[in-house]
Amino acid sequence: MSRIAESELIINSRGAIYHLNCRPEEIATTIITVGDPDRVAEVSKHFDVIDFKNHHREFVAHTGAIGSKRITCVSTGIGTDNIDIVLNELDALVNIDFTTRAIKEKLTSLDIIRIGTSGSLQENIPVDSFVASTHGLGIDNLLNFYRQNNNEEEKQLVQSFVTQTQLHQQFSYPYISGASGNLLKNFVQNFHHGITVTCPGFYAPQGRVLRMGLANPSLIDNLTSFTFGQHRITNFEMETAGIYGLGKILGHHCLSLSAIVANRITKEFSKDGAAAVENLITTTLSIVEKLP
């Protein structure tokens, strides 16, 4: 295997990868990602033990265990630009030898589960409910920098999305990846399932108007009305498609779970978003600790 240069894989003075500030022995193979750095402690407070706490910039990582299940919770910050950093560095921690700087012969697959907040795009998915994303559909451009290998259904989904929404013209070309079936099958009861659209921003990219006009004023309507067979778009946020796309390329099992804090159709916002997130955290951990 060829050696990866210092400029490409940055390892700090304590032998930790640059942004996450973690060493290989300091992370588990089951990873929970959260956007908000403060939310890491809201997850790890449920651990029976915490072995490592690392912090660098917006990236906070706590590794511990619930019973015999070892878990790392890491914050990503907002957006797929940060997901690009986190997914690449998590993969490097388990699949690159930090001494030889070579890719390991035997690769490790991580279970990566996002716990986040999101806005519903369907009237019948109310605030404070949960969504498990069957697919991440990105309109943010990240995966267009990587070589992708979509299956036939994914190719047809993207083509149908482009045709129905016309988002390919002055915007980046959409991309799509599916969730891990092995993880998704455990999150059925009390979860809505559907496509999650990942946007490159919070305001105009999600159809919000404050003082600037929209280049695509029909965005919300187009996303809400999109259908492909039994598939529909349930919600949108800013990380899922990046996690699914990079995870698929790298061979990891990924799932995105969202607490719905806003319904963009009924114009409602959760009266207690923190409680909704806490409910999602405890629900997720109760399932994760039983996973093989």
Secondary structure by P-SEA (a helix, b strand, c coil): cccccccccccccccccccccccccccccbbbbbcccccccccccccccccbbbbcccbbbbbbbcccbbbbbbbbcccaaaaaaaaaaaaaaccccccccccccbbbbbbbbbbbbbbbccccccccccccccbbbbcccccccbbbbbcaaaaaaaaaaaaaccccccccccccccccaaaaaaccccccbbbbbbbccccccccccccccccccaaaaaaaaccccccccccccccaaaaaaaaaaabbbbbbbbccccccccccccccaaaaaaaaaaaaaaaaaacc
